[in-house]
Amino acid sequence: MPRSLSPAPDAGRLALWGLRPGCDRPDIPLQGSPERCEARAAVQDSTGRVLVLERLGSGSVARRGRIGAFLLGLAQDGLPVPAPMADPDGRILIQDQGAYWQLSPFVPGDPLPQPDYVDQPERGIHLGRFLASLRRAGAGSRDFDGEPGFSLPGYIKTLMATIAQRQPDLHRELTPILAAATPLAEAWPDLETAPCHGDFHPGNVIWRGTGVAAVIDWEFAGHRPVLFDAANCLGCVGIEEPAALVRGLAPALLRTLRDEACLPPRALALLPEMILALRMAWLSEWLRRNDRAMIDLEVRFMRLLANSLDTLLPAWKTILEAGTGPVH
């Protein structure tokens, strides 16, 4: 079916789930990336309940099914995730009019105060508790068994080859910066892994006050090194304000993971390198958008991280060992 003729997500499709349609809700903005499905919209059933309806690409259906099953398991364990809803036959992916559809609850929330949130340790505590709960609840999951393992060093190698062809000056700038992440690349095959969100950061959280109402955008979920999600989150804090890596949200997150027995020493030792390496995924996004300002900001932040690896880990260890520290 040509994309221009693809069916639109509208409230009438709620009948596929055995629900009485209400109306479309274009007035409700949806948080998260709209690029992770073909189309999505807020819709309302006849009871006034607001839901999120997504049209999925056929190439993503199998994986979205695995992710949906994973989220259902997490929701059953009490984690705040908007798990997909099943139709009367128990299906969470429904084919109709040549398209695949998924329905999930809409979770309202409060705006994230950027950049002030980096100085709020309460958010770090709630994020840490969520990651610890995810680690426990996901421990027995088999939903991602059989998927090829993700190699961040391999991803970076491929991306750098593309950058070398298209932007050789940027490649020369990045090469010495990424050399600082060599210990992570060498250790990667032997790192302990667990099911992770894959793109965990404050913007993919629906907040209620400073608490976590829901975590969204699970399209990159899968087996990753155990501090993968924490590293991505900390990188997003650091690019807002590099000094915030040792105050406010960041140390509160690390302390909570420690208190929940989710901060293994070997993973902690490579956490600064993991943060640095994960910024390449963000750089790839800025390159795709040709966002020059963000490309320049990202490279500056990566250079700062590379130059701070020897000081960042001792600072965290001091904070963790003290039990208190510059969190405000």
PASETI-326581 format. One line per field, with one value per residue: residue in three letters; x negated, y, z negated of N, C-alpha, C in turn; chain. Coordinates in steps of 0.02 Angstrom, whole numbers. Layout:
N
res [Ala,...]
n.X [X,...]
n.Y [Y,...]
n.Z [Z,...]
ca.X [X,...]
ca.Y [Y,...]
ca.Z [Z,...]
c.X [X,...]
c.Y [Y,...]
c.Z [Z,...]
chain [A,...]
END
This chain:
328
res [Met,Pro,Arg,Ser,Leu,Ser,Pro,Ala,Pro,Asp,Ala,Gly,Arg,Leu,Ala,Leu,Trp,Gly,Leu,Arg,Pro,Gly,Cys,Asp,Arg,Pro,Asp,Ile,Pro,Leu,Gln,Gly,Ser,Pro,Glu,Arg,Cys,Glu,Ala,Arg,Ala,Ala,Val,Gln,Asp,Ser,Thr,Gly,Arg,Val,Leu,Val,Leu,Glu,Arg,Leu,Gly,Ser,Gly,Ser,Val,Ala,Arg,Arg,Gly,Arg,Ile,Gly,Ala,Phe,Leu,Leu,Gly,Leu,Ala,Gln,Asp,Gly,Leu,Pro,Val,Pro,Ala,Pro,Met,Ala,Asp,Pro,Asp,Gly,Arg,Ile,Leu,Ile,Gln,Asp,Gln,Gly,Ala,Tyr,Trp,Gln,Leu,Ser,Pro,Phe,Val,Pro,Gly,Asp,Pro,Leu,Pro,Gln,Pro,Asp,Tyr,Val,Asp,Gln,Pro,Glu,Arg,Gly,Ile,His,Leu,Gly,Arg,Phe,Leu,Ala,Ser,Leu,Arg,Arg,Ala,Gly,Ala,Gly,Ser,Arg,Asp,Phe,Asp,Gly,Glu,Pro,Gly,Phe,Ser,Leu,Pro,Gly,Tyr,Ile,Lys,Thr,Leu,Met,Ala,Thr,Ile,Ala,Gln,Arg,Gln,Pro,Asp,Leu,His,Arg,Glu,Leu,Thr,Pro,Ile,Leu,Ala,Ala,Ala,Thr,Pro,Leu,Ala,Glu,Ala,Trp,Pro,Asp,Leu,Glu,Thr,Ala,Pro,Cys,His,Gly,Asp,Phe,His,Pro,Gly,Asn,Val,Ile,Trp,Arg,Gly,Thr,Gly,Val,Ala,Ala,Val,Ile,Asp,Trp,Glu,Phe,Ala,Gly,His,Arg,Pro,Val,Leu,Phe,Asp,Ala,Ala,Asn,Cys,Leu,Gly,Cys,Val,Gly,Ile,Glu,Glu,Pro,Ala,Ala,Leu,Val,Arg,Gly,Leu,Ala,Pro,Ala,Leu,Leu,Arg,Thr,Leu,Arg,Asp,Glu,Ala,Cys,Leu,Pro,Pro,Arg,Ala,Leu,Ala,Leu,Leu,Pro,Glu,Met,Ile,Leu,Ala,Leu,Arg,Met,Ala,Trp,Leu,Ser,Glu,Trp,Leu,Arg,Arg,Asn,Asp,Arg,Ala,Met,Ile,Asp,Leu,Glu,Val,Arg,Phe,Met,Arg,Leu,Leu,Ala,Asn,Ser,Leu,Asp,Thr,Leu,Leu,Pro,Ala,Trp,Lys,Thr,Ile,Leu,Glu,Ala,Gly,Thr,Gly,Pro,Val,His]
n.X [-43,-35,-124,-59,71,91,182,252,214,352,494,596,538,527,623,568,509,615,674,782,782,735,682,563,411,329,284,205,40,-89,-215,-388,-475,-410,-456,-472,-374,-256,-149,-55,68,168,313,486,594,768,792,718,586,417,308,161,135,46,-23,-115,-267,-286,-407,-448,-367,-384,-485,-427,-325,-395,-448,-329,-280,-378,-357,-230,-258,-338,-245,-156,-235,-229,-296,-307,-256,-191,-113,-67,104,216,321,489,453,330,222,86,39,118,179,246,328,213,112,19,66,52,102,99,99,129,25,33,-71,-194,-284,-459,-578,-694,-855,-850,-817,-928,-985,-909,-901,-800,-740,-842,-846,-721,-736,-844,-783,-688,-771,-833,-721,-687,-798,-781,-651,-666,-755,-719,-669,-638,-615,-697,-784,-884,-895,-1017,-1168,-1201,-1331,-1414,-1547,-1562,-1459,-1507,-1624,-1574,-1499,-1600,-1673,-1583,-1577,-1709,-1710,-1615,-1631,-1775,-1853,-1785,-1799,-1937,-1941,-1867,-1935,-2051,-1977,-1891,-1982,-2000,-1901,-1942,-1969,-1838,-1795,-1881,-1841,-1709,-1653,-1648,-1569,-1447,-1276,-1104,-924,-881,-819,-870,-866,-869,-831,-800,-706,-631,-547,-392,-344,-283,-268,-420,-429,-424,-307,-287,-386,-437,-449,-520,-587,-719,-748,-829,-957,-1091,-1248,-1254,-1251,-1213,-1093,-1098,-1215,-1180,-1080,-1154,-1241,-1154,-1118,-1244,-1272,-1184,-1236,-1395,-1457,-1356,-1368,-1422,-1338,-1176,-1053,-1132,-1233,-1139,-1066,-1167,-1198,-1077,-1069,-1180,-1134,-1032,-1097,-1141,-1253,-1380,-1555,-1647,-1573,-1548,-1678,-1699,-1606,-1623,-1686,-1584,-1483,-1545,-1561,-1427,-1383,-1409,-1300,-1206,-1271,-1263,-1127,-1117,-1196,-1119,-1011,-1075,-1110,-1200,-1236,-1209,-1293,-1420,-1413,-1401,-1524,-1612,-1572,-1602,-1740,-1773,-1729,-1817,-1937,-1915,-1904,-1992,-1967,-1831,-1779,-1848,-1790,-1655,-1668,-1713,-1601,-1508,-1568,-1569,-1437,-1366,-1365,-1405,-1263,-1166]
n.Y [-60,110,237,360,323,254,191,297,322,320,353,265,142,81,-13,-131,-184,-221,-113,26,157,327,475,564,634,755,862,823,815,697,619,574,491,518,451,317,237,214,302,389,423,509,441,423,322,270,285,390,366,393,339,275,255,165,150,26,-12,-144,-210,-201,-275,-406,-386,-284,-358,-444,-350,-299,-411,-420,-299,-322,-420,-345,-250,-333,-363,-248,-135,35,44,77,-45,-138,-158,-297,-376,-448,-579,-595,-540,-428,-359,-304,-338,-242,-175,-183,-141,-138,-130,-57,-37,63,118,291,396,529,670,776,922,909,999,1078,1153,1122,1004,924,954,896,783,695,649,570,468,405,365,276,178,131,73,-26,-105,-145,-222,-330,-378,-408,-511,-646,-648,-710,-651,-588,-682,-761,-651,-557,-511,-347,-241,-110,-59,-111,-44,87,78,53,171,267,235,276,414,448,442,539,653,694,782,788,655,647,728,656,536,534,562,453,355,351,269,141,39,-4,-59,-167,-244,-272,-397,-482,-427,-423,-446,-388,-378,-223,-53,23,151,242,387,549,614,512,475,485,603,626,748,736,603,441,415,339,243,262,228,101,43,8,-91,-232,-357,-291,-223,-213,-82,-3,71,162,231,294,379,460,520,605,691,749,817,920,993,982,981,930,795,756,800,824,746,643,581,537,443,346,310,254,143,74,49,-37,-147,-150,-105,-161,-185,-200,-153,-23,27,43,133,276,266,201,298,394,320,294,418,427,371,470,573,521,538,679,703,641,727,838,938,1062,1139,1053,947,1007,1039,910,851,932,899,763,768,831,732,627,682,683,559,501,570,571,444,422,530,492,375,427,500,394,313,398,414,526,683,808,830,925]
n.Z [0,47,-41,-52,-51,-165,-303,-428,-603,-703,-810,-777,-756,-877,-893,-850,-960,-1033,-1094,-1124,-1014,-1046,-1022,-918,-984,-949,-1018,-1121,-1161,-1124,-1214,-1185,-1048,-888,-779,-793,-750,-615,-617,-743,-869,-990,-1058,-1105,-1202,-1222,-1356,-1396,-1419,-1379,-1252,-1168,-1001,-881,-718,-642,-555,-436,-440,-570,-650,-707,-802,-880,-933,-1019,-1108,-1158,-1228,-1325,-1395,-1445,-1539,-1627,-1671,-1739,-1846,-1914,-1868,-1809,-1662,-1499,-1446,-1299,-1246,-1241,-1117,-1109,-1077,-1133,-1065,-1039,-935,-793,-634,-506,-367,-288,-371,-527,-698,-861,-1029,-1173,-1347,-1381,-1470,-1574,-1617,-1701,-1645,-1607,-1692,-1608,-1607,-1741,-1806,-1825,-1946,-2043,-2160,-2198,-2081,-2030,-2125,-2103,-1970,-1985,-2065,-1977,-1876,-1952,-1984,-1856,-1826,-1914,-1880,-1746,-1745,-1727,-1600,-1436,-1318,-1227,-1185,-1064,-983,-891,-974,-1035,-989,-1049,-1025,-895,-828,-838,-764,-634,-615,-623,-507,-409,-439,-411,-272,-236,-315,-338,-416,-538,-574,-598,-710,-803,-820,-915,-1030,-1046,-1070,-1205,-1250,-1231,-1332,-1362,-1241,-1231,-1340,-1314,-1255,-1365,-1463,-1593,-1558,-1543,-1523,-1455,-1443,-1338,-1282,-1386,-1469,-1546,-1463,-1409,-1506,-1585,-1693,-1858,-1961,-2043,-2026,-1943,-1826,-1713,-1599,-1435,-1256,-1209,-1104,-1080,-1166,-1245,-1271,-1359,-1423,-1603,-1659,-1555,-1531,-1638,-1604,-1484,-1531,-1621,-1532,-1464,-1566,-1589,-1470,-1477,-1584,-1622,-1751,-1827,-1833,-1952,-2050,-2123,-2028,-1967,-2060,-2154,-2082,-2061,-2194,-2232,-2148,-2199,-2330,-2299,-2261,-2129,-2064,-2005,-2036,-1926,-1817,-1859,-1855,-1720,-1685,-1655,-1527,-1459,-1457,-1375,-1254,-1220,-1182,-1050,-984,-1001,-933,-805,-780,-778,-666,-568,-566,-524,-615,-656,-768,-876,-843,-859,-997,-1051,-1015,-1088,-1218,-1221,-1207,-1327,-1417,-1382,-1426,-1559,-1615,-1707,-1822,-1848,-1888,-2015,-2085,-2090,-2166,-2287,-2327,-2339,-2436,-2544,-2570,-2581,-2498,-2370,-2323,-2308]
ca.X [0,-75,-123,-10,138,91,237,233,237,409,532,637,502,533,668,526,495,678,692,827,744,759,663,492,389,269,263,161,-27,-116,-286,-428,-492,-360,-488,-479,-318,-238,-104,-24,116,208,384,526,650,833,793,676,517,372,262,114,140,-11,-28,-183,-294,-285,-473,-461,-313,-408,-521,-380,-289,-438,-450,-264,-276,-423,-324,-174,-287,-359,-185,-130,-278,-216,-336,-266,-267,-127,-113,-14,167,235,389,525,419,265,170,65,27,176,173,309,320,145,66,17,85,41,138,71,129,98,7,19,-127,-215,-342,-525,-608,-762,-900,-850,-807,-992,-1002,-857,-919,-741,-730,-892,-824,-666,-765,-882,-737,-659,-821,-841,-662,-693,-849,-752,-594,-688,-806,-696,-637,-668,-584,-748,-827,-888,-913,-1089,-1192,-1219,-1400,-1425,-1609,-1550,-1419,-1550,-1669,-1536,-1483,-1662,-1689,-1539,-1599,-1772,-1694,-1573,-1656,-1842,-1878,-1753,-1829,-2002,-1928,-1839,-1979,-2085,-1928,-1865,-2036,-1991,-1852,-1971,-1958,-1770,-1793,-1917,-1804,-1639,-1627,-1643,-1531,-1383,-1220,-1037,-877,-885,-775,-907,-870,-844,-852,-743,-656,-589,-509,-335,-354,-229,-312,-488,-424,-416,-239,-293,-444,-410,-496,-559,-603,-788,-757,-863,-1012,-1146,-1285,-1207,-1246,-1201,-1041,-1123,-1264,-1145,-1047,-1204,-1266,-1105,-1126,-1307,-1273,-1148,-1282,-1446,-1469,-1301,-1385,-1442,-1293,-1105,-1023,-1179,-1255,-1081,-1053,-1219,-1189,-1018,-1090,-1222,-1093,-990,-1143,-1141,-1311,-1437,-1618,-1678,-1533,-1561,-1745,-1696,-1549,-1640,-1697,-1519,-1450,-1578,-1546,-1357,-1370,-1413,-1233,-1175,-1303,-1234,-1062,-1128,-1221,-1062,-970,-1119,-1104,-1270,-1246,-1212,-1355,-1476,-1404,-1416,-1597,-1644,-1557,-1641,-1811,-1777,-1724,-1880,-1989,-1895,-1894,-2033,-1943,-1759,-1767,-1866,-1741,-1596,-1685,-1715,-1532,-1477,-1597,-1550,-1366,-1338,-1411,-1377,-1205,-1120]
ca.Y [0,170,270,414,295,214,210,340,302,360,322,211,79,51,-71,-190,-209,-232,-53,73,218,393,527,578,686,788,915,795,800,633,623,522,500,496,416,246,201,250,356,377,474,499,429,416,276,298,299,448,345,412,286,292,208,170,109,1,-36,-217,-235,-197,-309,-461,-359,-250,-410,-466,-296,-296,-465,-401,-247,-353,-452,-293,-221,-382,-359,-184,-79,85,44,74,-107,-140,-189,-354,-378,-504,-643,-595,-514,-359,-329,-320,-319,-217,-130,-185,-110,-168,-80,-72,10,64,171,357,415,601,685,845,939,902,1065,1077,1100,1122,937,891,970,869,714,652,616,518,412,369,332,219,126,99,29,-85,-147,-174,-275,-388,-405,-434,-564,-710,-640,-744,-619,-567,-738,-772,-590,-547,-466,-279,-221,-38,-47,-124,11,145,65,63,242,304,224,321,482,457,454,597,712,674,826,765,591,661,757,606,478,534,562,385,312,346,217,76,-14,-30,-102,-230,-283,-280,-465,-518,-390,-450,-413,-397,-341,-151,-11,36,223,268,454,584,631,454,462,528,622,652,781,710,531,410,391,287,246,251,219,41,11,-16,-138,-294,-372,-243,-222,-197,-10,30,121,215,270,337,431,506,561,657,740,784,865,979,1029,932,977,894,724,742,832,820,684,590,539,505,384,296,286,210,79,40,25,-91,-200,-149,-66,-206,-148,-198,-109,46,46,60,177,336,249,185,362,423,281,301,483,419,360,536,609,495,570,748,700,625,787,892,990,1082,1163,995,910,1041,1030,840,839,965,859,701,784,842,667,591,713,680,490,485,606,560,384,435,575,452,329,466,513,332,289,444,406,592,719,868,812,982]
ca.Z [0,47,-106,-52,-61,-226,-347,-484,-670,-725,-864,-751,-758,-943,-887,-840,-1028,-1067,-1131,-1090,-998,-1067,-974,-912,-1030,-922,-1064,-1171,-1134,-1146,-1230,-1154,-978,-840,-723,-808,-719,-554,-637,-808,-887,-1051,-1042,-1166,-1195,-1241,-1427,-1409,-1429,-1324,-1234,-1114,-946,-837,-657,-640,-492,-434,-457,-642,-685,-748,-860,-924,-970,-1075,-1156,-1191,-1277,-1380,-1434,-1482,-1597,-1674,-1701,-1787,-1905,-1946,-1843,-1775,-1590,-1463,-1408,-1247,-1265,-1200,-1092,-1140,-1063,-1165,-1021,-1053,-869,-753,-564,-479,-310,-263,-419,-593,-748,-931,-1072,-1241,-1388,-1383,-1539,-1579,-1661,-1710,-1604,-1637,-1692,-1582,-1631,-1814,-1835,-1841,-2015,-2086,-2177,-2202,-2017,-2024,-2167,-2069,-1911,-2009,-2087,-1917,-1845,-1995,-1974,-1789,-1829,-1948,-1843,-1681,-1752,-1701,-1534,-1378,-1260,-1178,-1168,-992,-947,-889,-1025,-1013,-1004,-1044,-988,-824,-803,-831,-707,-572,-610,-608,-437,-371,-451,-375,-202,-224,-351,-361,-470,-600,-590,-629,-776,-848,-829,-980,-1084,-1056,-1095,-1277,-1265,-1213,-1382,-1357,-1181,-1246,-1390,-1294,-1247,-1429,-1512,-1614,-1525,-1570,-1483,-1467,-1404,-1276,-1268,-1450,-1487,-1576,-1414,-1396,-1568,-1600,-1763,-1900,-2009,-2030,-2024,-1878,-1812,-1662,-1555,-1368,-1200,-1222,-1041,-1080,-1222,-1230,-1317,-1356,-1486,-1656,-1672,-1491,-1539,-1683,-1567,-1437,-1571,-1647,-1476,-1450,-1620,-1581,-1414,-1500,-1627,-1640,-1823,-1858,-1840,-2021,-2098,-2108,-2003,-1948,-2117,-2186,-2042,-2075,-2263,-2234,-2117,-2247,-2385,-2273,-2239,-2055,-2042,-2010,-2033,-1859,-1775,-1882,-1833,-1649,-1673,-1617,-1457,-1430,-1443,-1317,-1194,-1202,-1151,-977,-958,-998,-878,-743,-771,-757,-597,-525,-560,-503,-666,-666,-836,-921,-827,-892,-1069,-1067,-1011,-1146,-1277,-1216,-1222,-1399,-1449,-1371,-1466,-1629,-1636,-1766,-1881,-1859,-1929,-2086,-2115,-2107,-2221,-2349,-2346,-2359,-2499,-2598,-2584,-2570,-2453,-2339,-2283,-2299]
c.X [-44,-69,-70,61,143,148,212,254,293,450,575,604,503,579,628,509,558,701,740,789,778,741,587,474,324,244,214,93,-53,-191,-323,-437,-437,-390,-494,-418,-301,-193,-75,22,147,281,421,583,714,838,752,603,475,320,216,117,82,-2,-101,-203,-298,-353,-488,-413,-339,-443,-474,-337,-329,-442,-385,-257,-320,-389,-265,-201,-308,-298,-155,-171,-273,-258,-292,-284,-200,-126,-56,47,185,307,425,494,349,208,151,43,83,166,242,294,247,94,70,28,69,73,109,103,92,86,-8,-38,-141,-276,-407,-560,-682,-793,-898,-845,-872,-1013,-952,-871,-859,-728,-781,-874,-771,-691,-804,-838,-704,-709,-833,-782,-664,-743,-819,-697,-615,-733,-784,-666,-676,-645,-635,-797,-827,-903,-989,-1111,-1213,-1290,-1407,-1492,-1600,-1509,-1462,-1597,-1635,-1520,-1544,-1684,-1647,-1561,-1664,-1761,-1660,-1598,-1724,-1870,-1849,-1784,-1897,-1994,-1906,-1889,-2017,-2037,-1906,-1919,-2030,-1943,-1878,-1961,-1888,-1766,-1826,-1878,-1735,-1616,-1615,-1601,-1466,-1326,-1154,-989,-876,-833,-807,-912,-843,-874,-791,-689,-611,-553,-450,-336,-289,-263,-384,-489,-412,-345,-240,-359,-422,-467,-545,-585,-675,-801,-791,-918,-1070,-1187,-1243,-1200,-1235,-1150,-1064,-1172,-1230,-1111,-1097,-1234,-1219,-1105,-1188,-1308,-1232,-1195,-1335,-1459,-1414,-1315,-1406,-1398,-1221,-1083,-1074,-1204,-1198,-1062,-1103,-1212,-1130,-1034,-1135,-1181,-1048,-1032,-1145,-1198,-1374,-1503,-1648,-1640,-1545,-1629,-1746,-1640,-1568,-1651,-1631,-1481,-1479,-1558,-1473,-1341,-1375,-1344,-1195,-1205,-1275,-1167,-1070,-1154,-1163,-1018,-1010,-1112,-1174,-1283,-1252,-1273,-1414,-1473,-1424,-1490,-1633,-1633,-1597,-1714,-1820,-1773,-1790,-1936,-1975,-1888,-1932,-2009,-1870,-1747,-1789,-1816,-1678,-1610,-1687,-1645,-1498,-1503,-1577,-1477,-1329,-1387,-1375,-1319,-1158,-1155]
c.Y [62,207,324,389,253,237,249,310,347,319,264,143,46,-10,-136,-222,-223,-173,-10,138,280,444,531,635,719,844,889,780,735,639,565,535,475,454,341,205,241,310,339,435,457,492,416,367,307,313,361,430,362,357,311,236,219,125,91,-19,-112,-246,-236,-240,-364,-435,-323,-300,-435,-413,-291,-350,-450,-349,-274,-387,-402,-263,-269,-382,-291,-126,-30,90,40,13,-107,-178,-245,-347,-437,-572,-646,-569,-443,-323,-352,-295,-299,-167,-126,-154,-148,-112,-105,-16,6,121,237,375,490,614,760,860,929,970,1063,1147,1090,1052,904,903,942,796,667,615,559,457,371,334,270,162,92,51,-33,-132,-181,-232,-338,-420,-436,-493,-630,-706,-678,-711,-600,-622,-748,-710,-583,-497,-398,-264,-146,-23,-60,-69,73,137,78,137,283,294,269,393,496,473,521,661,696,719,805,698,601,689,704,550,480,534,490,337,303,291,147,23,-44,-78,-168,-274,-304,-352,-503,-483,-426,-411,-428,-362,-267,-115,6,109,260,337,493,604,574,430,510,540,642,682,761,634,505,384,335,297,222,240,162,8,-14,-66,-202,-305,-324,-251,-191,-122,30,86,179,260,318,395,483,549,618,711,782,833,926,1024,980,925,938,819,706,779,817,751,628,550,506,442,329,268,238,143,40,10,-33,-149,-207,-107,-109,-169,-144,-152,-36,70,68,109,242,322,232,248,392,386,290,369,479,405,426,577,586,528,642,751,686,686,847,952,1011,1103,1103,951,941,1033,959,826,872,925,795,713,795,776,628,617,706,609,473,519,591,500,394,481,537,406,365,481,450,307,333,436,472,628,778,851,870,1037]
c.Z [0,-19,-109,-64,-124,-271,-407,-550,-694,-774,-839,-756,-827,-942,-877,-907,-1068,-1108,-1090,-1077,-1026,-1014,-970,-960,-1005,-968,-1116,-1140,-1165,-1156,-1196,-1080,-932,-784,-735,-788,-656,-569,-705,-824,-955,-1030,-1108,-1153,-1224,-1315,-1445,-1420,-1368,-1315,-1178,-1062,-897,-776,-648,-570,-493,-454,-531,-683,-732,-811,-907,-963,-1029,-1129,-1194,-1244,-1337,-1425,-1474,-1545,-1650,-1709,-1753,-1851,-1939,-1922,-1805,-1701,-1555,-1417,-1356,-1271,-1216,-1177,-1124,-1129,-1094,-1123,-1041,-990,-823,-682,-538,-423,-287,-309,-486,-645,-817,-973,-1142,-1281,-1377,-1457,-1540,-1627,-1664,-1667,-1643,-1634,-1670,-1585,-1707,-1844,-1856,-1914,-2065,-2102,-2182,-2137,-2008,-2065,-2132,-2007,-1931,-2031,-2028,-1885,-1886,-1987,-1906,-1789,-1861,-1906,-1777,-1685,-1721,-1632,-1481,-1313,-1207,-1161,-1092,-953,-945,-942,-996,-1036,-995,-1010,-913,-792,-790,-772,-641,-561,-592,-535,-391,-377,-413,-301,-191,-257,-380,-417,-537,-621,-625,-699,-826,-865,-896,-1039,-1099,-1079,-1171,-1297,-1248,-1267,-1379,-1297,-1195,-1293,-1366,-1288,-1312,-1481,-1529,-1582,-1560,-1522,-1504,-1424,-1337,-1256,-1329,-1464,-1512,-1527,-1394,-1458,-1569,-1675,-1795,-1961,-1993,-2028,-1954,-1870,-1761,-1625,-1486,-1318,-1212,-1159,-1036,-1136,-1199,-1281,-1305,-1420,-1541,-1671,-1608,-1499,-1584,-1646,-1519,-1473,-1595,-1591,-1459,-1504,-1608,-1524,-1430,-1540,-1651,-1714,-1860,-1863,-1911,-2071,-2077,-2087,-1996,-2008,-2154,-2148,-2058,-2146,-2268,-2203,-2164,-2303,-2364,-2247,-2163,-2028,-2048,-1998,-1963,-1813,-1794,-1856,-1760,-1633,-1637,-1542,-1422,-1412,-1379,-1253,-1172,-1171,-1075,-947,-953,-941,-811,-728,-748,-685,-549,-514,-532,-550,-687,-738,-884,-906,-863,-968,-1090,-1066,-1069,-1210,-1278,-1231,-1296,-1437,-1443,-1415,-1541,-1656,-1700,-1829,-1898,-1903,-2001,-2121,-2135,-2166,-2287,-2374,-2373,-2426,-2557,-2618,-2577,-2525,-2421,-2293,-2271,-2260]
chain [A,A,A,A,A,A,A,A,A,A,A,A,A,A,A,A,A,A,A,A,A,A,A,A,A,A,A,A,A,A,A,A,A,A,A,A,A,A,A,A,A,A,A,A,A,A,A,A,A,A,A,A,A,A,A,A,A,A,A,A,A,A,A,A,A,A,A,A,A,A,A,A,A,A,A,A,A,A,A,A,A,A,A,A,A,A,A,A,A,A,A,A,A,A,A,A,A,A,A,A,A,A,A,A,A,A,A,A,A,A,A,A,A,A,A,A,A,A,A,A,A,A,A,A,A,A,A,A,A,A,A,A,A,A,A,A,A,A,A,A,A,A,A,A,A,A,A,A,A,A,A,A,A,A,A,A,A,A,A,A,A,A,A,A,A,A,A,A,A,A,A,A,A,A,A,A,A,A,A,A,A,A,A,A,A,A,A,A,A,A,A,A,A,A,A,A,A,A,A,A,A,A,A,A,A,A,A,A,A,A,A,A,A,A,A,A,A,A,A,A,A,A,A,A,A,A,A,A,A,A,A,A,A,A,A,A,A,A,A,A,A,A,A,A,A,A,A,A,A,A,A,A,A,A,A,A,A,A,A,A,A,A,A,A,A,A,A,A,A,A,A,A,A,A,A,A,A,A,A,A,A,A,A,A,A,A,A,A,A,A,A,A,A,A,A,A,A,A,A,A,A,A,A,A,A,A,A,A,A,A,A,A,A,A,A,A,A,A,A,A,A,A,A,A,A,A,A,A]
END
